[in-house]
Amino acid sequence: MTISELMELYYRHEREGCHPLHAQKVNTRNTIRVVATEEYGSYIAGYRFPADSINQAVQDEIDYFSKRGKSFEWKVYGTDEPATLPAELVSQGFTPGDTEAFMLCKVGKLSLDSATTRSTIQRVDSEVGVKDAVQVSEQVWGTDFSGLKQDLIRRIQTTPDQISIYVAYENEVPVSSAWITYTPESPFAGLWGGSTLQAARGKGYYRNLLGVRAAEADERGVQYLSVDASNMSRPILEKVGFKFITETRPYEYNVG
């Protein structure tokens, strides 16, 4: 399957076919909006419009979300059209985030060596477990992820079949965490998180968490694993079989 075919399949199932939690999905002529109930959390899931209408298409989204007092994210994939969208977003007041590598791997094609660690990996399904998972991310990135924590708690309570959260513990202390999400009837599963405390790196935690999620996806009949990889994660993922597909970059529009 070519990159174009893979991205079209991904668009159909994961962007056009997204199932947002506690948010309204609004299909328009140009975009697929996900409108959160709160001020933050809204985003553009997908979009398709000709280059000659790009200015008005972006302005329409700004007007829509601004009238509702909601900030929103517009995520752009390198294969998306029109190619001039990133420049247009910036010119209309969006703030670009970090560029990441969108990578895919066929389930069952991962090459994972067994790693010896002193960790115990647990699938968590309680608020305490979610707090442990998010605590690792907060310590690694130095950011308050309260919103993420609440979102993950809602997910495990409302749609537990669409997410699995794993935490690696060392001497009962959470040192690494990651999760995997599933969209109903999609051949893709998304890998998220994948953070490890600085003092615990080099011990195989990242690979172990990758392995348990891949095994679960295989059991569920998923065909592809997808991930937005940071510069730190990309080399590890390439070594185990992930292929770089394109770049992704989020653009944020803050209201007020």
C-alpha positions in Angstrom: 0.0 0.0 0.0 1.4 3.4 -0.9 1.7 6.3 1.5 -1.2 8.1 -0.2 -3.4 5.0 0.2 -2.4 4.6 3.8 -3.1 8.2 4.6 -6.5 8.0 2.8 -7.3 4.9 4.9 -6.2 6.7 8.0 -8.3 9.8 7.2 -11.4 7.7 6.6 -11.2 5.8 9.8 -9.4 8.0 12.3 -10.2 11.5 11.2 -13.5 11.4 9.3 -14.5 8.4 11.4 -13.5 9.7 14.8 -15.8 9.2 17.8 -15.1 12.1 20.2 -15.9 11.7 23.9 -18.0 14.4 25.6 -17.8 16.5 22.5 -20.0 17.2 19.5 -18.9 16.2 16.0 -19.9 18.7 13.4 -19.5 17.9 9.7 -19.3 20.9 7.4 -18.6 21.4 3.7 -14.9 22.0 4.4 -14.1 20.6 7.8 -14.9 18.0 10.5 -15.2 19.9 13.8 -15.0 18.4 17.2 -16.6 20.8 19.7 -15.8 20.2 23.3 -18.2 21.1 26.1 -15.5 23.1 27.8 -13.4 26.0 26.7 -10.5 23.8 25.7 -10.3 20.5 23.9 -11.9 21.4 20.6 -10.2 20.6 17.3 -10.4 20.2 13.6 -10.4 16.4 13.0 -10.3 16.6 9.2 -10.6 19.1 6.3 -10.8 19.2 2.6 -11.2 22.3 0.5 -9.6 23.8 -2.6 -6.6 26.1 -2.3 -8.4 29.1 -3.7 -10.9 29.1 -0.7 -8.3 28.6 2.0 -8.5 32.1 3.5 -12.3 31.9 3.9 -12.2 28.3 5.1 -9.9 29.2 8.0 -11.8 32.4 8.8 -15.0 30.4 9.0 -13.5 28.1 11.7 -12.2 31.1 13.6 -15.6 32.7 13.6 -17.4 29.5 14.6 -15.2 28.7 17.6 -14.8 32.4 18.7 -18.6 32.9 18.8 -18.7 30.0 21.2 -15.7 31.1 23.3 -13.7 28.0 22.5 -10.0 27.7 21.7 -9.2 25.0 19.2 -6.4 23.0 17.6 -5.9 22.5 13.9 -3.5 19.5 13.3 -1.9 19.4 9.9 -0.3 16.3 8.3 2.4 16.8 5.7 0.4 14.9 3.1 -2.7 17.2 3.6 -3.9 19.6 0.9 -3.7 22.5 0.4 0.0 22.6 1.2 -0.2 26.3 2.0 -2.5 25.8 5.0 0.2 26.1 7.7 1.3 29.5 6.4 -2.4 30.6 6.2 -3.0 29.4 9.8 -0.1 31.4 11.1 -1.1 34.5 9.2 -4.6 34.3 10.8 -3.3 34.1 14.4 -2.6 30.4 15.0 0.4 29.4 17.1 2.4 26.4 15.8 3.4 23.6 18.1 6.2 21.2 17.9 6.6 19.1 14.7 6.4 15.4 15.2 6.9 12.3 13.0 3.7 10.4 12.1 4.8 6.8 11.9 3.0 3.5 11.2 3.9 -0.2 11.7 1.9 -3.3 10.8 1.0 -5.2 13.9 3.0 -8.4 14.1 5.9 -6.8 12.3 7.5 -5.3 15.4 11.0 -6.4 16.2 11.1 -6.2 20.0 14.0 -7.7 22.0 13.1 -8.8 25.5 14.4 -6.3 28.0 15.2 -7.1 31.6 14.0 -4.5 34.0 12.9 -4.4 37.6 9.5 -3.0 36.7 6.1 -4.4 37.0 3.8 -3.3 34.2 0.2 -2.9 35.1 -2.9 -2.1 33.1 -4.6 0.6 35.2 -8.4 1.2 35.2 -8.8 3.4 38.3 -8.4 7.1 39.0 -5.4 6.3 41.1 -3.8 4.4 38.2 -4.5 7.2 35.8 -3.0 9.7 38.2 0.2 7.6 38.3 0.3 7.5 34.5 -0.1 11.2 34.1 2.3 12.0 37.0 5.1 10.4 34.9 4.2 12.7 32.0 4.1 15.8 34.2 7.5 15.0 35.7 9.1 14.3 32.3 7.7 17.3 30.5 7.4 19.8 33.4 3.8 20.5 32.4 0.5 20.5 34.2 -1.6 17.8 32.5 -4.7 18.1 34.7 -6.9 18.3 31.5 -5.3 15.1 30.2 -5.9 13.4 33.5 -9.5 14.2 33.5 -9.9 13.1 29.9 -8.3 9.7 30.6 -10.4 9.2 33.6 -13.6 9.9 31.6 -12.4 7.5 28.9 -11.8 4.6 31.2 -15.1 5.2 32.9 -17.2 5.8 29.7 -15.5 3.8 26.9 -13.1 1.3 28.6 -13.1 -0.8 25.5 -11.5 2.0 23.5 -8.5 2.7 25.7 -5.9 0.8 27.7 -3.5 2.6 30.0 -0.3 1.0 31.2 2.1 2.0 33.9 5.5 0.6 34.7 6.4 0.6 38.4 9.8 0.2 40.0 9.6 -0.5 43.8 6.0 0.6 43.6 6.9 4.0 42.1 5.5 4.9 38.6 8.5 5.4 36.3 7.0 5.0 32.8 3.6 5.1 31.3 1.8 4.9 28.0 -1.6 4.1 26.5 -3.3 2.8 23.4 -6.6 4.0 21.9 -9.0 2.2 19.5 -11.6 3.7 17.2 -14.5 1.3 16.5 -14.2 -0.6 13.3 -10.8 1.0 12.5 -7.8 -1.0 11.3 -5.6 1.5 13.3 -4.8 1.8 17.0 -3.1 4.9 18.3 -0.1 4.9 20.7 0.2 7.7 23.1 2.3 8.8 26.1 5.4 6.7 26.2 7.2 8.9 28.9 9.9 7.6 31.2 11.5 9.3 34.1 15.1 10.5 33.4 16.6 8.4 36.1 14.9 5.3 34.8 15.8 5.5 31.1 17.9 2.9 29.4 16.3 0.0 31.3 13.8 -1.1 28.6 10.6 0.5 30.0 9.7 2.2 26.8 10.1 -1.0 24.8 8.3 -3.1 27.4 5.3 -0.7 27.2 5.4 -0.8 23.5 5.4 -4.6 23.5 2.4 -5.0 25.8 0.4 -2.5 23.7 1.3 -4.2 20.5 0.4 -7.6 21.8 -3.0 -6.3 22.9 -3.6 -4.7 19.5 -2.7 -8.0 17.8 -5.2 -9.9 20.0 -7.9 -7.4 19.0 -7.2 -7.8 15.3 -5.8 -4.4 14.7 -3.7 -4.1 11.5 -1.7 -0.9 12.1 -0.1 0.9 15.0 0.1 4.7 14.6 2.1 7.2 16.6 3.1 10.9 16.6 6.8 10.5 17.6 9.0 13.1 19.2 12.7 13.4 18.2 13.5 11.3 21.2 11.1 8.4 20.4 11.6 8.3 16.6 15.0 6.4 16.6 13.7 3.8 19.0 10.5 3.3 17.0 12.5 3.0 13.7 14.7 0.3 15.2 11.7 -1.9 16.0 10.0 -1.6 12.7 8.0 1.7 12.5 8.1 3.6 9.2 8.1 7.4 8.9 5.1 8.4 6.9 4.9 12.2 7.2 5.3 15.1 9.6 2.5 16.4 11.8 2.2 19.8 13.5 -0.6 21.2 15.7 -1.7 24.9 15.4 -3.5 26.4 18.3 -6.0 29.2 18.1 -6.7 30.8 21.5 -9.9 32.7 22.1 -9.8 35.7 24.5 
